[in-house]
Every structure is written in C-alpha cells, then in structure tokens.
C-alpha cells in the first residue's frame, strides 16, 4: 500500500481489491447499535476542505470517528488561507502539530501531490480540481460490485460532463483495473482534450450518441451499469451546450430513457456521484428508481474511507485482523 492516496494510479488491482475487501468488513460497523472500533485510537486526522462538500467531508469525518481517531474539520474560509496564507504554509503549520493524516479537497488540480511533498503526514486526495477523486472511484466500484458481483467483463457507461469531472478520471483507472469495459459518452464540447489518445492506449470506448450506447451501440453489448455525471456549471465559463433543455434531450437520463433501459435490462444499475442536478442530467424518476444506487454509494463511502484510513494509518496488519478487532470491540 502506498504512503499517500493521491491518484487511482497509485493502486494496482491487488491494492484495490484489498481496500474493497476490507471495506466489506468495515461496512458491518454501520449495522451496529454502537458504531465504534478502536482501530485508529490515538491517531489524528485533519479534513482540510477548500471547496464545499457534503458527502466526502462528512463520510471521512464519520469514518475517522467510528475508528476512534481524533478527527478535525477545517475549511478554507475557516483557516488562515482566507487571510492570504499560502497552501504550503497552511499545511506545513498543521503538519507541525504532529497530525497523522491530511484529507484534502482543493480547487487546483495537482494540489494534493504538492502537499504530499511538503508534509510528513499521510495525504489523501479528496478531490483536486478537475484531476482526480480516488476514494469516489473506490466507493463506486464497491457499490457496483455489491449489486452486480465481479466487475470483470461488465460494461459500464459514464455519461455527462467529462471535461470538468475528476470522478471520471479516477473511475476510468479503477474500472479498467478491475476488468470492466467502459464507454464514455458526452457531447463533443464536453469531451476532454486528448481523450482519444488515452482511449486508444487504455482500451475504453468513446461516443457522442447516448441512445446508441444505451441500445448496445455498434458492439451490440448492453450496459450493466450507467453512471451519470453532474453538469458542473460552476466550472463553465463558456457555451458548452445551447440550453439546459437541449442537454437533457441529448444526454440526460430521462423518464423515457429509463423505461427503455429497464425494459432491455431489468438488472441494470444507475449511479451518480452527487450532488445531482435533478431534471438536468438525471430525472427524478431515475434518481429514485429501484435500479438507483445513489444512496448505496453514500453508505459505501463511509466503509470505503474507513478502509483507506485503516490501510494508510494502521500499519501492515492484515484485513483478517480487522475482522478480529471488530468482533472483539463488539463485546
């Protein structure tokens, strides 16, 4: 296991599987009346978020506290960064206090990689600009596997604002290493620069035709999982599409598309990393459908982040010891 988790590229297939297997054991903690294990007692974790977050920050805080770590939240507005202090000075100041881990979300791509070179603490990337969001990819894989079984040979379509999404970059690495076939779907204006070269190198497909992909496309292969991405309007400064309605007509998971999908494959699963723009990239019917795993993803986020913190902070103990610790703490 690497010292930091900055990118999904830091994890090979074996490391990903180790984290997901441990997350299965950590998920059992959520079912207890007393949700507490002593795994990280004496450790201090700082959640340093320079961008707004509900799911990621809350789940990291819960994950740390359920494992008995001292967990502290700091926002950009609540730190000296709001007074003009540099990121380097902010993180070095926190690191000097002897903390064990920094969980960082920042608006600049690559910020977490820089921080890892400045501090002694473990660094976990909780989302940096439009670069990556590794723990989101891990929880997405975990959630899909719980419903679909192994992702080996499964077909996953990821649809929407690919240009501004850090989630898609991490998911591409994760899903391909777990053996899934991936198709990315977006209008030409929201396809990232250089994506064609990446697709040819790593073996995933690209399309501008959502309906064609949902019907199996040229491959004739139905999809097993559909992940809708949020349209990140706050990162858009130009006209990426004419109107919200036209985007929905071309690339939204509408009620009609949902009906066609479920008729074709009743076992299909629908994911969204959140927050959702209901009525834009996903309809309310799809978000709340029986096939939707949106809330399952939120639940999985705590278990997966517990697993990540465990493997970074609890040494080289085996996952078997996690189970023993859990059983012992229940007494």
Residue pairs with C-beta under 8 A, 6 or more apart in sequence:
1 15
1 18
1 311
1 312
1 316
2 10
2 11
2 15
3 122
3 312
4 10
4 112
4 116
4 122
4 123
4 124
4 125
4 312
5 11
5 123
5 124
5 125
5 134
5 135
5 308
5 312
6 112
6 113
6 116
6 123
6 125
6 132
6 134
7 113
7 125
7 131
7 132
7 134
7 170
7 173
8 16
8 132
8 134
8 137
8 138
8 169
8 170
8 171
8 173
8 174
8 177
9 173
10 134
11 19
11 134
11 174
11 177
12 177
13 177
13 178
16 138
16 141
16 174
16 177
16 178
17 178
18 311
18 319
19 138
19 304
19 307
19 308
19 311
20 138
20 141
20 142
20 145
20 304
20 307
21 319
22 307
22 310
22 311
22 319
22 322
23 138
23 142
23 300
23 303
23 304
23 306
23 307
24 142
24 303
25 319
25 322
25 323
25 326
26 302
26 303
26 304
26 306
26 307
26 310
26 322
27 299
27 300
27 303
28 326
29 35
29 36
29 37
29 66
29 303
29 306
29 326
30 299
30 302
30 303
32 330
35 66
36 66
36 68
36 329
37 66
37 67
37 68
37 325
37 326
37 329
38 67
38 68
38 325
38 329
39 67
39 68
39 310
39 314
39 322
39 325
40 64
40 67
40 68
40 69
40 309
40 310
40 313
40 314
41 68
41 69
43 64
43 69
43 70
43 100
43 101
43 313
44 69
44 70
44 71
44 72
44 98
44 99
44 100
44 101
45 60
45 64
45 69
45 70
45 71
45 72
45 99
45 100
45 101
45 102
45 103
45 309
45 313
46 71
46 72
46 74
46 94
46 99
46 101
46 102
46 103
46 121
47 57
47 60
47 61
47 64
47 71
47 72
47 73
47 74
47 103
47 126
48 74
48 79
48 90
48 91
48 94
48 102
48 103
48 104
48 105
49 56
49 57
49 73
49 74
49 75
49 76
49 104
49 105
49 126
50 75
50 76
50 81
50 87
50 104
50 105
50 106
50 107
51 76
51 105
51 106
51 107
51 127
53 105
53 126
53 127
54 274
54 275
55 274
55 275
55 298
55 301
56 105
56 126
56 127
56 133
56 135
56 136
56 301
57 73
57 105
57 126
59 298
59 301
59 302
59 305
60 71
60 103
60 124
60 126
60 305
60 309
61 71
61 73
62 302
63 302
63 303
63 305
63 306
63 309
64 70
64 71
64 309
65 71
66 302
66 306
67 306
67 309
67 310
69 100
69 309
69 313
74 94
76 82
79 85
79 90
80 89
80 90
80 93
81 87
81 90
87 106
87 111
87 114
87 115
88 114
88 118
91 102
91 104
91 115
91 118
91 119
92 118
92 119
94 102
94 119
94 121
95 102
95 118
95 119
95 120
95 121
99 121
100 121
100 122
100 313
101 121
101 122
101 123
101 124
101 309
101 312
101 313
102 115
102 119
102 121
102 122
102 123
102 124
103 124
103 126
104 111
104 112
104 115
104 123
104 124
104 125
104 126
104 128
105 126
105 127
105 128
106 112
106 127
106 128
106 129
107 128
107 129
108 128
108 129
109 128
109 129
109 130
109 131
109 166
110 128
110 129
110 131
111 128
111 129
112 123
112 124
112 125
112 128
113 128
115 123
116 123
122 312
122 313
124 135
124 308
124 309
124 312
125 132
125 133
125 134
125 135
126 133
126 135
127 133
127 136
127 166
128 166
129 166
130 163
130 164
130 165
130 166
130 169
130 235
131 166
131 169
132 166
132 169
132 170
133 166
133 167
133 169
133 170
133 273
134 170
134 174
135 301
135 304
135 305
135 308
136 166
136 167
136 170
136 171
136 273
136 301
137 167
137 170
137 171
137 173
137 174
137 175
138 174
138 304
138 308
139 297
139 300
139 301
139 303
139 304
139 305
140 167
140 171
140 174
140 227
140 271
140 273
140 297
141 151
141 171
141 174
141 175
141 178
142 300
142 303
142 304
143 271
143 293
143 296
143 297
143 300
144 151
144 154
144 156
144 225
144 269
144 271
144 293
145 151
146 296
146 300
147 269
147 293
147 296
148 154
148 224
148 225
148 267
148 269
150 178
150 179
151 175
151 178
151 179
151 180
152 178
152 179
152 180
153 179
153 180
153 181
154 179
154 180
154 181
154 224
154 225
155 180
155 181
155 182
155 183
155 221
155 222
155 223
155 224
155 225
156 175
156 180
156 181
156 182
156 183
156 223
156 224
156 225
156 226
156 227
157 182
157 183
157 184
157 185
157 213
157 214
157 223
157 225
157 226
157 227
158 168
158 171
158 172
158 182
158 183
158 184
158 185
158 227
158 229
159 184
159 185
159 186
159 210
159 213
159 226
159 227
159 228
159 229
159 251
159 253
159 281
160 185
160 186
160 190
160 228
160 229
160 230
160 231
160 251
160 281
161 186
161 190
161 229
161 230
161 231
161 232
161 240
161 281
162 168
162 184
162 186
162 190
162 191
162 192
162 195
162 229
163 186
163 189
163 190
163 191
163 192
163 240
164 190
164 232
164 235
164 236
165 229
165 230
165 232
167 229
167 273
168 184
168 229
171 182
171 227
172 182
172 184
172 198
172 202
172 204
175 182
176 182
176 202
176 203
176 204
181 204
181 205
181 221
182 204
182 205
183 204
183 205
183 206
183 207
183 213
183 217
183 223
184 191
184 195
184 199
184 204
184 205
184 206
184 207
185 206
185 207
185 208
185 209
185 210
185 213
185 251
186 208
186 251
187 208
187 240
187 241
187 247
187 250
187 251
188 208
189 240
189 241
190 240
190 241
191 206
191 208
195 206
196 206
199 205
199 206
205 217
205 219
207 213
207 217
209 217
210 250
210 251
210 257
211 257
212 218
213 223
214 223
214 226
214 257
214 260
214 261
214 264
215 260
215 264
216 222
216 223
222 264
222 265
222 268
223 265
223 268
224 265
224 267
224 268
224 269
225 268
225 269
225 270
225 271
226 253
226 261
226 268
226 269
226 270
226 271
227 270
227 271
227 272
227 273
228 253
228 270
228 271
228 272
228 276
228 281
228 282
228 286
229 272
229 273
229 281
230 272
230 273
230 274
230 275
230 276
230 277
230 281
231 244
231 247
231 277
231 280
231 281
233 277
241 247
241 250
244 280
247 280
247 281
248 254
248 279
248 280
248 281
251 281
252 280
252 281
252 282
252 283
253 270
253 281
253 282
253 283
253 286
254 283
254 286
255 283
255 285
255 286
257 286
258 270
258 283
258 285
258 286
258 289
261 268
261 291
262 268
262 289
262 291
266 291
268 291
269 291
269 292
269 293
270 282
270 286
270 289
270 291
270 292
270 293
270 294
271 293
271 294
271 297
272 281
272 282
272 287
272 292
272 294
272 297
273 297
274 294
274 297
274 298
276 282
276 287
276 294
278 284
278 287
286 292
287 294
310 322
